[in-house]
Amino acid sequence: MKPVLSYLYLVAGFYTLIATLLFVFQRSLLYLPDTVSPDAATAISEFGIEPITLTTSDGLSLRSWWHPSHDPHSRPVVIVLHGNAGHAGYRFPKFAALMEAGFNVLFLEYRGYGGNPGNPTESGLKQDTAAAIRYLGDQGFPAVQVVLYGESLGCGLAIDQASNKRFAAVVLEAPYTSMADVAQDHYWFLPARWLTRDRFDSLSKIKQISAPLLILHGNKDQVINPKHGRRMFAAASEPKTAIFVPGAGHNNLYQSGVGARVIDFLQHLDKRSAD
């Protein structure tokens, strides 16, 4: 009997150790920043993107990136809220067609990413997003002229803002019901849902979005299971559209022609607002 008890104690101890490590280091698993700033000369010469500085409510100065259209105030602004890895500069090529289509684009760079000060947390990134919206307001772009584009992690930030204020539109690429639910999907053998600190609860907020909504998700996404996108779409209010791309994963949606669908969605809204 004693050997059996010793084995059970060993297993229980190992399980507790794994759960403790997950809890302690969870932000290192969730946030994977490239801390080097994108090259400004390349951003300007190749994409027409210039650095700007945003100031957060807790006093941080964030270097972010701005692409103005030829007639900025006549077109919507798309705020790109990128995913958990890399930095904003990794997304410049991805959104090149959107910029070429004449849209203003603001690439928000989070705290702790791309050479910016601070450490990423849910509350911190929400302050960063609010700073970007406030900056645009100061430049003469009201929220009704702003499109929130959430990419993966950034979906939670877009939903949080759009659930409290009317925007021109919201685009969600690989959305999730909550980060706690995503953690539970990956660490199914642990009580990950209850250990998650930065929860980004999105399912409870999405119904409050009144702006036109577009959801994009790959049917083979192994990072954020497409069941999340389907639940979010079911819970969202009209008007809403969803595109679930057969065979696409988490990082290759734009290789399936989704970018053109996004531009078409936004141009349709742009024309309707001009009428």
Secondary structure, DSSP 4 states (H G I P E B T S, - for coil): -HHHHHHHHHHHHHHHHHHHHHHHTHHHHH-EE--SPPPHHHHHHHH--EEEEEE-TTS-EEEEEEE--SSGGGS-EEEEE--SEE-GGGGTTTTHHHHHTT-EEEE---TTSTT-SS---HHHHHHHHHHHHHHHHHTT--GGGEEEEEETHHHHHHHHHHTTS--SEEEEES--S-HHHHHHHHTTTTTHHHH-SS----TTTGGG--S-EEEEEETT-SSS-HHHHHHHHHHSPSSEEEEEETT--SS-GGGGTHHHHHHHHHHHHHHHHH-
